[in-house]
Amino acid sequence: PTGVVGSEQLAFDGTMEGSLRAPRVNGTLSAEGARVGPVSGMRVHGTLGLDARALDVSPLTVESPGNRVAIEGTLPWSGSGGRGTLEARIEDAGHLAPMLPSHWQPAGTLDVTGQWTGSAQKPSVTARFQGTYLSINGLALESVSGDLLTDPQNPQRMIEANDGGATVTYNGGLSWSNLYNQPTAELYHIITDSQQPYRVYGAQQDNTTISVPSKSNIGGIGHGE
């Protein structure tokens, strides 16, 4: 069968199995210049299977000028057992704005590789990203690379780790904790001097150089030191 998405043509070549009460559809999906809501000019190609239990894709790619997303795996509508991989290249993260909550306001360039488990109701996503001038909801990421982990029991809770530390959101990205909520840094090299107490010097990944004392008279080494 063929159909229309926006004003463009969508083609599906496949088979239907099972019964009218519980059908199973398998086939190849393709489209050129498709439009879905505010996103237009997409090329779509991939194989998929669909029934009342799950969606299978192997693989499915969606491309627009400068952007590409590829996914592969099985996603149950409920329960558990889903598993798959994802990769994406987004030349301008601002193109994602129509598909995201309005407060996210993404910007920058983004490359993502990751995997998911669980189901559509309770997904768990682990991803590795690399970005340039990347920001989400005004959060300028400290570096060009990082990791994103979602809580499978509460997808609104996510941890984003980058070269400057880690930030946490409990509301799906509406707000994030400060990078300075814990003393973390990625260091290339460290050296010490001969002072008493001696000091430690290091060069941070995509950040400044730092110098901290090896001990403190107040029992802890604070941010001011």
N, C-alpha and C positions, 0 to 999 in steps of 0.2 A: 504493500500500500504506500501511497504518498500523501503528504499533507502539507500544510502551510504554517510556517513559524514566522510571524511578522508578515513581510511581503515576499519572503523568499521560499525556496523549495527544500523540503526535507524528504529524504528517501530512506526506506527501510526494506531490506530484503531478508526475509526470514521465514520461520515456520512456527506453527502453534501446535502444542501438544496438550495432553490431559483432557479435561472436560470443560464445558461452558461454566460450570460452577467453580472449577479450580484450574484455569488455563495456565500454560507455561509458554512464554514467547521467547524465541531465540533468533538472533539474526545480526545483520550488519547495518549500522546507522551511518548515514553520511549527509552532509549539508554544506553548501557553499554560500557565504554571505548571509548566514542566518541571523535573525534578530530575536532576542528573548528579553522582553522588557526594555530597560535602558541600554542593554549591551547589544551592539550591532556589528555586522561585518565579520562574523565568526565562520571558521571552517571546522567542521566536526566530522570525526571518523572513528569508528571502533566497533567492536562486537559486544553484544549485551544479551543477558537473559533476565527475564522478569516474571515473577509470580507473586502469590500472596505472601510468601515467606521472605523473599530477599531479592536484591538487585545484584547481578553479576556483571562485571565489566572486565574485558580482557583483550587488549587495553582500549581505553577511550581517550582520545586527544581532542582538545578544544583550542583552537588558535585564532588569534586576531593579530593585526599588525604589531609586531614587537612583543607579543605575549603568547605563552604556550602553557597549557596545563595537561598533564597526562595522569590518569589514575587506572589502577588495576586491582581487582579483588572482589570480595563478596561482602555485601552490607545487608544484614537482616534488618527488617523493620523494627523488630523487638527482640527481647531475649538476649542472646550472646552468640559468640562463635564467629563473628565477622572478622575479616583480616584483609589487609590490602596495603598498597604502596601508593605514593603520590609524588609528583615532581612538578615544579612550576617555574617559569621564567616570566616575570612581570617587569617590563621596561619602565612603566609608570604606575606605581601603586595607587595613584589617584583614580585609575580606571576601575579599581575595585570599590570605590565609594558607593555607587548605586546598589551594590549587593551586600553592603555592611551597614550596621547601625550608624545613624547619622553622626553620633558623637565620636566615631573612630577617626575620621578625617585622615586617611592614610596618604603618605607621600613618599617618593623615593623609588629606587630600583630594588627588586627583590628576587632572589633565587631560593627555592625551597625544595628540599627532599625530605621525605618522611614516611611514616606508616600509621595505620590505624587499626584498632581492634574494637570489639564490642558491637554495638548496633546503632541504628539511627536515633533511638531514644536515649542511649547511654554510650556515646562514643568516647574513645580515648585516643588522642592523637599525640604522637611524638614526632617532632620535626627539627631539622637542622636548616638554618637559613643563613644567607649572606646578603647583605644589603649595602646600598650606597645612599647617603643622605636620607635614611629611612626614619620615618616617624609615624606613630599611631597615637591619636588623641593628644597630640602635643608632646608625647614622650619621644624625645630624640634619643635613639639608641646610641650607646656610648661608642660602639665599634661597628665594624662591617660584618661581623658574624656572630652567631649565637644559636641557642636552642630554645625550643618551646615545648612545654609539657602541660597537658591538660589532666585534670582529675577525672577519672572515669565515673566517679560517684557524683560529681558536681562539675559539669563542663564550664560553668562560669568561673571556676577557680583555675588559674593558669600561672605558671612560673616561666619567666623569660630570662635566660642567662646569656650574658655577653661578656666581652673582654673587660668591661668596667665593673662587673658584679652581677647581681640578680635583682629582678623586680617581680612583684607578685600582684595579681589582681584577683579580687573575689567577686567581681561583677561583670565578667566577660570583656574587660578592657575599658570600661567606663572610667576607671581610675587605677593608678598603679602606685605601689610603694616606691620610696626613694631609693636610688642606687646606694645611698650611704646608710641603709638600715642594717648593714653588716659590713665588717672590714674585709672585703675581698678584692683581689686584683690578680691579673695574669702578668707574671714577670718573666722576661727573657733571661736576664743575668742579675746576680746580686753580688755585692762585695761588702766588706766591713772595713772600719778604720781602727785606730789604736786608742780612741778615747776611752775613758772610764765613766760610765758604762759605754761600751762601744756602740756605734750606730751602724745600721744596715742601709745600704743604698741599692736601688733597683730601677730598671727601665721597664715601664708598663707597656703592654700591647696596645698600640694605637692610642696612647695616652701620655701623660707626663712622666718624668722621672720623680722618684720619691726618696725621702730619707726619714727613717724612723729609729727611735732609740731601742736598744735591746731590752731595756727594763725601765721601770718608772718608779718614782718615789711615792706615787699615790696608789700603787697596787694594780694599775691597768694602764694600757697605752691608748689614750683617747684620740679622736679625730684631729684635735688641734695639734697633736704632736707629729 
